[in-house]
Amino acid sequence: MSPDPVKKIDMHCHVGVLGDDDPKMGGLSKWYRKQITYRVFLFYSDLTPETVTEAELRAKLIEVFKGCTLDHVVCLALDPVYREGGKRDEDASNVWVDNEYVLGLREDVGEKVLFGASVHPFDPDFEARVEECVKKEAVLLKWLPSAQQFPLWHPRVRKCMEFLATAGPNGKPLPLLLHVGSEYAIPSTDPKTHSYDFLSWSFWDGVGNFFRGSKKWHKPKVKEIHANLDAALEAGATIIFAHCGLPYFAPWGPLGKLIEHSDFDVVKSYLERCHPDAGKKGTCYADVSACATPFRQSYFADIRNLPPSALLFGSDFPTPVFELSADLKENLRDLGDVLDGKLKSIIVPQGNPLNVNLRELERAFPGHPMFGNGGRLVG
């Protein structure tokens, strides 16, 4: 008898909560609701910013997750800001999603949804809350340092990552999905924390920061960041670097490093040293979420050169995906829609967005282990 096929899991799906009906479940700030990013997300979901309701947004999430062909999707919560003294500050968060909201989606959708928890490292009850999430079958923990406004070099971050090394079931690691590189989808209410996601700081980062004047980003303490990551890995942690640390819009020729930060080289170094087959106590992965775009397509060759066992498939839903491999038939279909007045067909792929993302990445990386690695890790 042949073994069961490895499950295909989208390791990186965001969900949104307006906060209008039940503010305890999360929220989107008034400022965020005016931003083009939010409007683009709704446009691709066929929702209208001026009229969207909590019920419509939830129904769309359920429709997408139920309708995809994947075995599972990891739906991510996002804890609000906590101050260094431990005070919870929801008003300082442009976007936050409570763990209970994701658990409610799991009840609505069924076992296809996996629980991606989020607990802020500055929460004094971090360990107890993580343990409670594990009891509720969390498969990983999500951090977005810039939006959650905590620096990766802080001693508390090291302590929390070391705890995660044995926080999973039976003393196994609870994987940490860590955003690294520039963040545009969920901006911080404090622009100076934009660099809290950075693992490096180059000469060009310094040049760009010089021209920001009073809005300078905090310069990362790179040595302390790597000391924290290394200590966590030595303790046996599993760390997933989101988006391979890639810039979103680059490369833009020689000016790329000045225009946009990249942590790809740092992530590559960690994957080469601590990939799952390296025999190290701690393990590093990187996901390819938000990579089915014309911008990041230029990095596909570099992604193929990363250790295959260390890559994880994901979408970063609701970040838009693109039909990079559209053939003549698809282009003619879109042309027909345009002639019929359906102009949206020019830019919005038809069909379930998670299926589109899967199809495009399977065409770009045929037979790659990334499509089964998530199932081996959390499935």
N, C-alpha and C positions, 0 to 999 in steps of 0.2 A: 504494500500500500504506500503510495506517495504521500509525503508530508503535506499538511494544509498549506495553501499559498499564503505568503506573508501579506498582511493587511496593508492597504494603501490608506495613509492618514495625512490629512492636511494639518500640519503642526502649528499653523499660525493664522487664526481667524479672529478678528475683532468683532465685537458687538457694541451697539450704541443704545444709550438710555437717555431720553429727553429729560426725565426727572419731573415731568409735569403732573403725572398721576400719583407717583409714589417717590418722593425725593430720597427716601432711604435706599432705593435701588441704584442710584447713580444720577448723573446729570451732565448736561452740556451747557456751558456758560452762554450768556447773551452775546458776548463778543464772538465766541466761536461760531454761533449760528449765523453770523453775518459774513463769515470768511468763505472765500472761494473753495477752499478744500472741502468744507462741509457740503456746499452746494454741488460740487462735483460728485461726491459720494452719493448724494441723493439722486442726482441726475442719472447716474449709472444704475441706480436701483429703481428707476422709474417712479420716484417720489418727488413731491413738490415742497420746497423749504417753507413756503408761506402757509401751507395747509396741513403738513404732515402731523399725524397724531401718534401718541405712544402705541396705540393698538395697531396702526398701519405699519409702524416700524418693526414691531415685534412679529407681525404677520409676515412681513417680507423676510425677516431672518429665518423664521420657521420654514417658509417656502423654499429658500435657497438651501438650507441644510438638509431638509427632507428630500429635496429634488436632486441632490448631487449623487453621482455614482460611486463616490468614495466610501470606504468602509467606515471611516470615522473622521470627524473634524474636531480639532482642539479649539474650543471657544474660550477666549481670554477675558478674565476680569482685569480691572486696573484700579488698584487702591488709590484713594486721593492723597494729596500732600499731607505729610506729617512734619511738624517742625522738629528741630534737633532735640528739644526738650521732651518730645513725645506728644505734643498737642496735635490733634487731628484738625486739618484746615481744608474743608471741602471747597470753600470759597476761593482758594488759591489754585484750584484745578479747573482747567478748561474742559477736560473730559475725565470722567471716572465712572467705573462700573463695579457695583458690589458683587462679591462672590455669590450671594444668594440669587442674583439675577441670572447668572450663568446656570446655576443649579435648577432654577425654574425653567430655563430653556431646555435643559436636559430632560426634565419631566415632560415637556410639551413635544419634543422631537423624538425622544427615545434614546436608545443606547448608541446611536450614531454620534451623538454629542459627547465629547470627553471634556472634563472639567480642567480648565487652565486657570489656576488660582492666582491671586495677587495679594501679597501682604507687604506693606511698607517696612523697610528695615528700621526706621525710627520709631515704629510702634513699640511701646514697652512690652506689649503682650505678643510680640512677634512669634516666639516659640510656641506658645499655647495656640495661637491662631493657625499657625502652620500645621500643628498636630491635628487640629480640628478639620482642616481642609483635607489632610491625608485620610482621615476617617471617612470623609465624604468622597473619597476616590479621586482626589486631584492627581493629575498625571505630571504636572510641572508647575512651577511658579514663575510669574511674569514680572519683570522689572523694566521700567522705562525711566531711567534716572533723571533726564532733563525735565520731563513733564511732571514727575513726582518730586523733583527738586531735592535730590540728595547726591552728593559727590561720591564717585566710586572709590576715592582714596580714603574715605572716612573709616576709622577703626571699627565702628559699628557694622559697616558693610562686610568687613572681613569676618567678624564674629558670626554674622547671619549666614554667610556663604559656607562657613565651616559647619554650622549647624545643619544646613541643607545636605551636607555630605552623608549624613546618616538619618535624615528625617523621613525617608520613604518607608514603605512597608518592609518589615523584617530588617530594619536597619540599613536598607539600601539608600542610595542617593535619591533625593527629589530633584529632578533636573531643573536648572535655572535657565529660563529663556530671557536673555539679556540683550536689550537693544544697544547697539553700538554704532557709531557714526552719526551723521546729521539726521535730525528728525524734523519732518515737515507736516505729517498728518495730524499729530497731536502736539501742538506747540505749548510751551510752558507759559504761564502767566508772568514769569520773570525771564525776559530774553537773555539775561546774563547766564542762565543755567543751560543754555543750548549746548555748551561744551561738556556738560556733565556725562554725556554718552561717549565721549572720546577716550580712546585707548592710547592716543599718541598726540604729539604737538610738534608740528614741523616749523621750519623757518617761514614757510608761506602762510601757515596759520597765524604766526606772529605778525606778519606784514598786514594781513587782512584785518587783524584785531586792532592794529594801530589806527586804522582809519575809521573805526567804529566810535571813537570818541568816548562820550559818557556811557554809551551802550556796549562797552567792551564785554566780551564773554570772559568768564572766569578761566584763567589759565590752568589746565589740568595738572595735577601733581602726578606725572606719569610714573615715576619710580615707585610711589606708594600704591598706585593703581595695580601695577604688575606684581608688587609684593602681596597685595590682597588676593589677587587671582591665583598666584602661585601657592599661597598658603591654603586656599580653598581646595585647589587641585591635589595638593599633598595630603589633605585630609580625606580625599576621595570624592570630591564634588564632581557633578556632571554639569557642564556649562554649555549652553547653546547660544552662539553669537548670531543674532538676527541679521538677515540680509547679507551675510558674509562680510559685514562691515563696509559694504560698497557705498559710494556716493550715488545719488539718484540720477542726477543730470549729466555728470561727467562720463567719459572724458571730453574735455573741450580743448584739445590740443595742449600746447605748452602752458596756457593759462589755467588749465584745469585745477592744479593744486592751489592756485591762488583763489579761485572762485569757489571751490567746494572741497570740504574735508573728506578724506578717505581713511578708513582703518583696515582696508583689505589686506595689506601686507602684514599687519600685526595679527589679524585673524589667521591668515595663512600660516604664520609661524607657530601659533598655538596648535593649529590642526596637525601640522607636521610633527610636532613633539608629542601631542597627547591624543591622537586619533584613537578610535576604539580598538584597533589592532596593535597599538604601540606597547601594550603591556604595562602601562603606567597605572598608578592607583587612581588618579583622577582622569576624566575623559572630557574632551572638547568636541563639539559639533558646530556646524553652521547651517542655517537654513537658507533656502533660495526663494523665500517669500518676496513678493513685489519685484520679481526679476523678469516677468513676462512683459517687458516694456521695451520700446525702441531705444531707450537710453541705456538700460543695463544689458541689452542684448549684445552690446559691444564687449562685454566682459565674459561672455559664455566660454570663450577659449580658456580664459584664466580659471573659471570655475571648474572646467573639465580637468585641470591639472591639480586640483585639490585632492587630498586623500578620499577616495570614493566612499569608504565606510563612514566618513565623518560628515557627509552631507545629508540634509533632511529636506524633504519636499514640503512646500507650503505656499500659501497664496497672499497673505496679508489682507484678505478680504476685510473691508470693502474697497481697498485700493484698486483702481481700475486695472484690468488686464487688457491686452491687445492681441489681435489675431496676427501675429508676426508671420505666420506661415500661410496666410490666405492664398488659395489657388485661384485660377481663372474662374471656376464655377462660383466660388464664394464672392469674388469681386463682381461678377455679373449679377448675382443675386442682390448684392448691396446696391448696385447701380439701378436695378429695377425698383428697389424700395425708394431710392432717392427720386426717381422719375415719378413715382406715385405720391411724392410729397413727404415720405418718411425720412427726413434728413438725419434723424438720429442714427440711422444705420451706418452712416459714414464713420462714426467713431465708437459706437457702442456695440460690442460683439453680441450676436444673437445666442440665446440659450443661457443655461445656468452658468454664472461666472466661475464657480469652482470647477465645473467640468471644462470650461474653456481654458482655464489656467493649467489644469492637468494635461489637456490635449496639447497645448502649446509647448509645455516643458517636456513632455514625452517625445514630441517630435524633435526638439532641440537636443535632448539627452537620451536617445533611444537605448533602452536596456540598462540604464544607470541604476546602481543600487540605491540611490536616494529615495526611490519610490517605495522601497520596502524597509529602509532603515528606521523610519518612524515606528513601524509596526514592531520591529525588533526592540526598540527602546521603550515604548509605552503601551504597545498593543497587546 
